[in-house]
């Protein structure tokens, strides 16, 4: 009987070869527009049927992170052609944002609402309030692909406020009330399904108020309570390659982002920078429960002695448990690694146990490249954590990490966040 079934399956598959796909249909898509679904599959009517391309299309739909389950059925229709039907189970894509993160030094929270499938076309729109020592608000709207499947755009408008430490050339530092009012526009051009080019710009008004002691450096004399303002504009370009498969709580694949940015500050050249950065990510899954994640970021900027250097060492950016903006510099290379084990597969959620290691080298402003590898400019932490993945809010992840400073094991930090660390 088994041999008969195998022979029949082979015969049907063989008979399908060379036949044309005459219809493609979708079932279960209550919110998703058909034009969006068709943009995210690799088959179309009129082409020769290929079972591997149908499997690839199923995975491409899963990779949008908008469907809890995707399946396909293939059958011969009355005209002798092939009909392919994709059955999708949509996740909840409008959700409140109720928390963002915190560490042992500071706690911050976020309240807002976001729709990651706006208009049923994979667009994102959101309004967010954040408290991070001070009050911030942001509106954003992102359309990665227009109907032409070639172009896209993004818009950000907001006010970001926090307490920002500034480090001056004579070694002094002070905390400042920092307000950044900004409008950012960007456009996408898709070269292939996985490769896109982005060009954008931003207008910024930055306000600073000294919360600390007198600053007496060669370039600045700032009394306690004194304010100053900087107007900036930014031009940026990005070349992004992303081919990552999403398998529920685990990921497989790789991505690379090359970022070029120019920030001009007309009234103060010390805050003008050219910045180049490359970010590479690699994901590999093993067995049914294991996942290894690796990330490298390497960047360089104009090597001016300035308290506004563009690279930072920070809990939420590159070294978990190290502290909030503990150093700034003009060149950076960082390595992040995670091993994740899926401990619980519940009908409502997945729970993963995480072990991680973070390492960063930072060049202080005005110094040589070799200085970034000296002990005082090297930052390393290792630790354990947990990830909680919702099975209904497909791309929502609550993370907990505790990192220990490997150069001083008595020091560490607890970091809470919403979303994957990388």
NUDREN-782812 format. One record per residue (C-alpha): x, y negated, z negated; residue in three letters. Coordinates in steps of 0.2 Angstrom, whole numbers, plus 5000, padded with zeros to 4 digits. Each point is the difference from the previous one (the first is absolute). Layout:
N
east_north_up_resn
X_Y_Z_ALA
...
***
This chain:
422
east_north_up_resn
5000_5000_5000_UNK
5014_4988_4996_UNK
5009_5004_5016_UNK
4983_4996_5009_UNK
4998_4983_4992_UNK
5018_4996_5004_UNK
4998_5004_5018_UNK
4984_4991_5001_UNK
5008_4984_4992_UNK
5014_5001_5012_UNK
4989_5002_5014_UNK
4989_4985_4995_UNK
5016_4989_4997_UNK
5007_5006_5017_UNK
4984_4996_5009_UNK
5000_4982_4992_UNK
5017_4996_5007_UNK
4998_4990_5016_UNK
4983_4994_4996_UNK
4995_4982_4998_UNK
4993_4992_4984_UNK
4984_4992_5006_UNK
4993_4994_4983_UNK
5007_4994_4983_UNK
4988_4997_4986_UNK
5001_4996_4982_UNK
4989_5005_4985_UNK
4999_4993_4983_UNK
5006_4983_5004_UNK
4987_4989_4991_UNK
5011_4985_4999_UNK
5014_5003_5012_UNK
4998_4993_5018_UNK
5002_5012_5014_UNK
5012_4988_5009_UNK
5011_5001_4984_UNK
5000_5019_4999_UNK
5005_5001_5019_UNK
5014_4989_4997_UNK
5007_5012_4987_UNK
5000_5016_5010_UNK
5012_5006_5014_UNK
4987_5008_5012_UNK
4987_4992_5011_UNK
4987_5006_5013_UNK
5006_5005_5016_UNK
5017_5008_4994_UNK
5004_5018_5000_UNK
4996_5009_4984_UNK
5015_5003_4988_UNK
4997_5007_4983_UNK
5015_4993_4993_UNK
4994_4982_5004_UNK
4984_5004_4992_UNK
5009_5005_4984_UNK
5011_4984_5002_UNK
4984_4990_5001_UNK
4993_5007_4984_UNK
5016_4995_4991_UNK
5000_4983_5008_UNK
4983_4997_4993_UNK
5006_5006_4983_UNK
5014_4988_5000_UNK
4989_4985_5000_UNK
4996_5004_4982_UNK
4982_4997_5003_UNK
4993_5018_5000_UNK
5000_5012_4987_UNK
4999_5015_5012_UNK
5001_5001_5019_UNK
4996_5016_5010_UNK
4998_5004_5019_UNK
4989_5012_5010_UNK
5003_5004_5018_UNK
4988_5009_5012_UNK
4996_5002_5018_UNK
4985_4989_5006_UNK
4987_5004_5013_UNK
5010_4991_5014_UNK
5014_5012_4997_UNK
5011_4986_4991_UNK
5006_4999_4982_UNK
4991_4991_4987_UNK
5010_4994_4984_UNK
4991_4995_4985_UNK
5009_4992_4985_UNK
4991_5001_4983_UNK
5006_4987_4988_UNK
4996_4997_4981_UNK
5002_4982_4996_UNK
5007_4994_4984_UNK
4994_4985_4990_UNK
5010_4985_5007_UNK
4992_4985_4991_UNK
5007_5001_4982_UNK
5004_4988_4986_UNK
5018_4996_4996_UNK
5001_5001_4981_UNK
5018_5001_4995_UNK
5017_4998_5008_UNK
5014_5003_4988_UNK
5011_4996_4986_UNK
5016_5004_4991_UNK
5007_5000_4983_UNK
5005_4982_5002_UNK
4983_4993_5008_UNK
4983_5006_5003_UNK
4990_4994_5015_UNK
4983_5004_5007_UNK
4991_4998_5016_UNK
4981_4998_5003_UNK
4993_5000_5017_UNK
4991_5009_5014_UNK
5007_5007_5016_UNK
4993_5009_5015_UNK
5013_5010_5010_UNK
4988_5005_5013_UNK
4992_4983_5004_UNK
4987_5001_5014_UNK
5004_5018_5002_UNK
5016_4997_5010_UNK
5014_5003_4987_UNK
5001_4981_4996_UNK
5004_4994_4983_UNK
4992_4985_4991_UNK
5002_4996_4982_UNK
4999_4986_4986_UNK
5011_5003_4985_UNK
5003_4991_4984_UNK
5016_5004_4990_UNK
5007_4995_4983_UNK
5019_5002_4999_UNK
5003_4988_4985_UNK
4991_4987_5011_UNK
4985_5000_5012_UNK
5001_5005_5018_UNK
4987_5002_5014_UNK
5001_5008_5018_UNK
4989_5002_5015_UNK
5006_5012_5014_UNK
4993_5007_5016_UNK
5010_5013_5011_UNK
4995_5007_5017_UNK
5014_5012_5005_UNK
4992_5003_5017_UNK
4988_4990_5010_UNK
4988_5008_5012_UNK
5014_5000_5014_UNK
5010_5012_4989_UNK
5015_4990_5003_UNK
5000_4984_4989_UNK
4995_4996_4982_UNK
5001_4986_4987_UNK
5001_4996_4982_UNK
4995_4985_4989_UNK
5005_4996_4982_UNK
4995_4985_4990_UNK
5004_4998_4982_UNK
5008_4993_4984_UNK
5013_5011_4991_UNK
5004_4994_4983_UNK
5012_5008_4987_UNK
5015_4996_4988_UNK
5015_5001_5011_UNK
5018_5001_4993_UNK
5012_4989_5010_UNK
5019_5003_4999_UNK
5012_4986_5003_UNK
5018_5000_5006_UNK
5008_4995_4983_UNK
4992_5016_4993_UNK
4985_4991_4991_UNK
4982_5006_5003_UNK
4983_4995_4995_UNK
4982_5005_5002_UNK
4989_4990_5011_UNK
4982_4998_5003_UNK
4999_5005_5018_UNK
4986_4996_5013_UNK
5000_5005_5018_UNK
4986_4995_5011_UNK
5001_5008_5017_UNK
4991_5004_5017_UNK
5007_5014_5010_UNK
4996_5006_5018_UNK
5007_5014_5009_UNK
4997_5010_5016_UNK
5003_5018_5005_UNK
5005_5007_5017_UNK
4999_5019_5001_UNK
5013_5008_5011_UNK
4995_5018_4997_UNK
4988_5008_4988_UNK
5014_5000_4987_UNK
5010_4985_5004_UNK
4995_4982_4999_UNK
5008_4982_5000_UNK
4993_4987_4989_UNK
5003_4981_5000_UNK
4994_4988_4987_UNK
5003_4984_4990_UNK
4995_4992_4983_UNK
4998_4983_4993_UNK
5005_4999_4981_UNK
4999_4986_4987_UNK
5010_5005_4984_UNK
4998_4991_4984_UNK
5012_5003_4985_UNK
4999_4995_4982_UNK
5015_5003_4988_UNK
4993_5010_4984_UNK
5018_5002_4993_UNK
5015_4989_4994_UNK
5009_4987_5010_UNK
5008_5006_5016_UNK
5017_4991_5004_UNK
5008_5008_5015_UNK
5010_4992_5014_UNK
4984_4999_5011_UNK
4986_4998_4987_UNK
4996_4990_4985_UNK
4983_5006_4994_UNK
4993_4995_4983_UNK
4987_5010_4990_UNK
4983_4997_5008_UNK
5007_4992_5016_UNK
4992_5005_5016_UNK
5006_5001_5018_UNK
4992_5005_5016_UNK
5006_5009_5016_UNK
4991_5001_5017_UNK
5005_5015_5010_UNK
4996_5009_5016_UNK
5004_5017_5006_UNK
5002_5009_5017_UNK
5001_5019_5000_UNK
5000_5014_5012_UNK
4999_5019_4996_UNK
5003_5016_5010_UNK
4990_5014_4992_UNK
5001_5019_5003_UNK
4988_5011_4990_UNK
4996_5018_5002_UNK
4994_5007_4984_UNK
4987_5014_4997_UNK
4989_4999_4986_UNK
4995_5016_4991_UNK
4989_4995_4986_UNK
5012_4995_4986_UNK
5015_5005_5010_UNK
5009_4992_5015_UNK
5012_5006_5013_UNK
5010_4990_5013_UNK
5010_4984_5001_UNK
4999_4981_5003_UNK
5012_4986_5004_UNK
4997_4981_4999_UNK
5012_4987_5006_UNK
4996_4983_4993_UNK
5008_4983_5006_UNK
4995_4984_4990_UNK
5004_4982_5001_UNK
4995_4989_4985_UNK
5003_4981_5003_UNK
4999_4988_4986_UNK
5002_4982_5007_UNK
5004_4990_4985_UNK
5013_5013_4992_UNK
5011_5011_5010_UNK
5004_5011_4986_UNK
4983_5008_5001_UNK
5002_5003_5019_UNK
5004_5018_5004_UNK
5002_5012_5015_UNK
4995_5017_4994_UNK
5002_5017_5008_UNK
4994_5016_4992_UNK
4997_5018_5005_UNK
4989_5012_4991_UNK
5000_5019_5003_UNK
4988_5013_4992_UNK
5000_5019_5001_UNK
4987_5012_4994_UNK
5001_5019_4999_UNK
4988_5012_4993_UNK
5004_5018_4994_UNK
4988_5014_4996_UNK
4983_4996_4994_UNK
5005_4987_4986_UNK
5017_4993_5003_UNK
5004_4983_5008_UNK
5017_4991_5001_UNK
5000_4981_5004_UNK
5016_4990_5005_UNK
5001_4981_5003_UNK
5015_4989_5005_UNK
5000_4981_5002_UNK
5015_4990_5006_UNK
4999_4981_5002_UNK
5012_4985_5002_UNK
4996_4982_4999_UNK
5009_4983_5002_UNK
5013_5000_4986_UNK
4996_4983_4992_UNK
5003_4997_4981_UNK
4982_4997_4996_UNK
4987_5004_4987_UNK
4988_5004_5014_UNK
5009_5015_5007_UNK
4988_5012_5009_UNK
5004_5017_4992_UNK
4996_5005_4983_UNK
5002_5015_4988_UNK
4983_5003_4993_UNK
4989_5014_4992_UNK
4987_4999_5013_UNK
5011_4998_5015_UNK
5015_5012_4999_UNK
5006_5006_4983_UNK
4986_5006_4988_UNK
5003_4997_4982_UNK
5013_4987_5003_UNK
4990_4984_4996_UNK
4992_4985_5008_UNK
5011_4991_5013_UNK
5015_5003_4990_UNK
5012_4994_5014_UNK
5000_4991_5017_UNK
5012_5002_5014_UNK
5004_4998_5019_UNK
5003_5019_5005_UNK
4992_5016_4993_UNK
5000_5018_5003_UNK
4988_5011_4990_UNK
4996_5019_5000_UNK
4984_5007_4992_UNK
4996_5018_4999_UNK
4985_5010_4993_UNK
4996_5018_4998_UNK
4981_5003_4997_UNK
4992_5016_4995_UNK
4981_5002_5001_UNK
4995_5006_4983_UNK
4981_4999_5001_UNK
4988_5001_5015_UNK
4984_4995_4994_UNK
4984_4998_5010_UNK
5001_4981_4995_UNK
5018_4997_5000_UNK
5018_5006_5002_UNK
5013_4998_4986_UNK
5019_5000_5004_UNK
5015_5000_4989_UNK
5014_4989_5006_UNK
5019_5000_4997_UNK
5009_4985_5008_UNK
5017_4992_5002_UNK
5003_4982_5005_UNK
5016_4992_5004_UNK
5004_4982_5007_UNK
5015_4989_5004_UNK
4998_4981_5000_UNK
5012_4987_5006_UNK
4999_4984_4989_UNK
4998_4984_5010_UNK
5017_4993_5007_UNK
5010_5016_4996_UNK
5009_5013_5012_UNK
4992_5016_5006_UNK
5012_5011_4989_UNK
4993_4991_4985_UNK
4983_5008_5002_UNK
5007_5017_4996_UNK
5008_4995_4983_UNK
4992_5007_4985_UNK
4991_4984_4994_UNK
4991_4999_5017_UNK
4995_5018_5000_UNK
4983_5005_4993_UNK
4994_5018_4997_UNK
4985_5008_4992_UNK
4993_5017_4999_UNK
4984_5006_4993_UNK
4983_5009_5000_UNK
4983_4996_5005_UNK
4983_5005_5006_UNK
4989_4996_5015_UNK
4981_5002_4999_UNK
4992_5000_5018_UNK
4981_4998_5002_UNK
4992_5013_5012_UNK
4986_4987_5005_UNK
5010_4984_5001_UNK
5013_5009_5011_UNK
5014_4988_5000_UNK
4998_4994_4981_UNK
5014_5006_4989_UNK
5003_4995_4982_UNK
5018_5002_4995_UNK
5010_5001_4983_UNK
5019_4999_4999_UNK
5012_4999_4986_UNK
5018_4996_5005_UNK
5016_5001_4990_UNK
5014_4989_5003_UNK
5015_5012_5004_UNK
5013_4987_4995_UNK
4991_4997_4983_UNK
4989_5015_4996_UNK
4993_4991_4985_UNK
4991_4988_5012_UNK
4985_5005_5011_UNK
4984_4994_5007_UNK
4982_5006_5003_UNK
4993_4995_5017_UNK
4981_5002_5004_UNK
4994_4997_5018_UNK
4986_5003_5013_UNK
5006_5008_5016_UNK
5015_5010_5005_UNK
5017_4993_4994_UNK
5006_5002_5018_UNK
***
